[in-house]
Amino acid sequence: MKTSVITYKHILYTTEFSESWKDVFSHALGIAKQYKAKLTLLYVLNTELIDLLTFDVGLERFPSMDKKFTDAKDFTSNARNKVLKKITDAFGKSILKNINVLVERGNPVKIILSVAEEKECDLIVMGFKGKSALEDHTIGNTVNRVLHRSKLPVLVIHNI
């Protein structure tokens, strides 16, 4: 049986900044360095309910919606600044030379999968920390859904 050599060119690390995010990020960074791959850090603002109300219920008909869209854009920009600060506080400013940081809004599973496809990633790295036997058994909802829907390999790092 002939084995093929696995190589990674672009790794997507996605986080919600749980308490173990630094350990999982270190794994993703180490893999990226080992393979000389690009590394993209993705943080998704879960705005499913807001988006549902805005577009599916039709709130866009109100004049105040323009302000709400501007506020949402500002919210995303502020979230990006907070994410950058969190990363640089933990790893120093020089880490930003080695990674691409994205902050997106929407359904986390859909965003993770679409970013992975758009950026032509070949590995998704996610963290999971179960707090109970049930959570350990079922894995986190987002992680589980990405595992089942991804066409790419997904590395789940379980931190205790």
C-alpha positions in Angstrom: 0.0 0.0 0.0 1.4 3.3 -1.1 1.0 6.2 1.3 0.7 9.8 0.2 2.4 12.7 1.9 0.1 15.1 3.6 0.9 18.8 3.3 -1.0 21.9 4.4 -0.8 25.2 2.6 -3.5 27.2 4.4 -4.9 26.4 7.9 -8.0 28.0 9.3 -8.1 28.3 13.1 -11.5 29.3 14.4 -12.1 30.4 18.0 -14.7 31.8 20.3 -12.0 32.7 22.8 -12.9 30.2 25.4 -10.4 29.7 28.2 -8.3 27.2 26.2 -8.0 29.3 23.0 -4.3 30.0 23.5 -3.4 26.3 23.7 -5.5 25.5 20.6 -4.0 28.5 18.8 -0.5 27.3 19.7 -1.3 24.0 18.1 -2.5 25.7 14.9 0.5 28.0 14.8 2.9 25.1 15.3 1.3 23.1 12.5 1.4 26.1 10.2 5.1 26.7 11.0 5.9 23.0 10.5 4.3 23.0 7.0 5.2 26.6 6.2 1.5 27.2 5.7 -0.6 30.3 5.9 -2.6 30.6 9.1 -6.0 32.5 9.2 -7.6 33.1 12.6 -11.4 33.4 12.3 -13.7 34.8 14.9 -17.4 34.7 14.1 -20.0 37.0 15.7 -23.1 34.9 16.0 -25.7 37.2 14.6 -28.2 34.6 13.4 -31.2 36.0 15.4 -30.5 39.6 14.3 -30.1 38.6 10.7 -33.3 36.5 10.9 -35.3 39.4 12.3 -33.8 41.9 9.8 -34.2 40.0 6.6 -36.7 37.2 7.1 -39.2 39.2 9.1 -38.7 42.3 6.9 -37.5 44.9 9.4 -35.5 46.5 6.6 -38.6 48.4 5.6 -38.2 50.8 8.5 -36.1 53.9 8.0 -34.1 53.2 11.1 -32.6 50.1 9.5 -29.8 52.2 7.8 -28.7 53.2 11.3 -28.9 49.6 12.5 -26.6 48.4 9.5 -24.1 51.2 10.4 -24.2 50.2 14.0 -23.6 46.5 13.0 -20.6 47.5 10.9 -19.2 49.5 13.8 -19.9 46.6 16.1 -17.9 44.2 13.8 -15.1 46.7 13.5 -15.0 47.1 17.3 -15.0 43.3 17.7 -12.0 43.1 15.3 -10.1 45.5 17.4 -10.9 43.5 20.6 -9.8 40.3 18.8 -6.5 41.9 17.7 -5.9 43.1 21.3 -6.6 39.7 22.7 -4.1 38.1 20.3 -1.4 40.6 20.9 -1.8 40.6 24.6 -1.3 36.9 24.7 1.3 36.4 22.0 2.8 39.9 21.3 2.4 42.2 18.3 4.9 40.3 16.2 2.5 37.4 15.9 0.3 39.5 13.6 3.0 39.1 10.9 2.4 35.3 10.8 -1.4 35.3 10.7 -4.4 36.7 8.9 -7.2 37.8 11.3 -10.8 37.7 10.1 -13.9 38.8 12.0 -17.2 37.8 10.4 -20.9 38.0 11.3 -23.5 35.3 10.9 -24.1 31.7 11.5 -20.8 30.3 12.8 -20.9 27.0 11.0 -21.8 28.5 7.6 -19.2 31.2 8.0 -16.5 28.8 9.0 -17.2 26.5 6.0 -17.5 29.4 3.5 -14.3 31.1 4.7 -12.5 27.7 4.5 -13.6 27.3 0.9 -13.0 31.0 -0.1 -9.5 31.0 1.3 -8.8 27.6 -0.1 -7.8 26.2 3.3 -6.9 22.5 3.6 -7.3 22.1 7.3 -9.6 23.5 10.0 -8.4 23.6 13.6 -11.0 24.1 16.4 -10.9 23.7 20.1 -13.4 22.0 22.4 -13.5 21.9 26.1 -16.3 19.8 27.6 -17.4 20.7 31.1 -19.6 17.7 31.8 -19.9 14.1 30.7 -22.7 15.0 28.4 -20.7 17.8 26.7 -17.7 15.5 26.4 -20.0 12.9 24.7 -21.8 15.2 22.3 -19.0 17.7 21.5 -19.9 21.3 21.1 -22.7 22.1 18.7 -20.6 24.3 16.4 -17.7 21.8 16.4 -20.0 18.9 15.8 -21.7 20.6 12.9 -18.5 21.7 11.2 -17.1 18.1 11.6 -20.1 16.7 9.8 -20.4 19.3 7.1 -16.8 20.0 6.2 -15.2 18.7 3.1 -11.8 19.4 4.7 -10.0 17.6 7.5 -11.0 19.1 10.9 -8.6 18.9 13.8 -10.4 19.2 17.1 -8.1 19.9 20.0 -9.7 18.8 23.3 -8.4 20.7 26.3 -9.0 19.5 29.8 
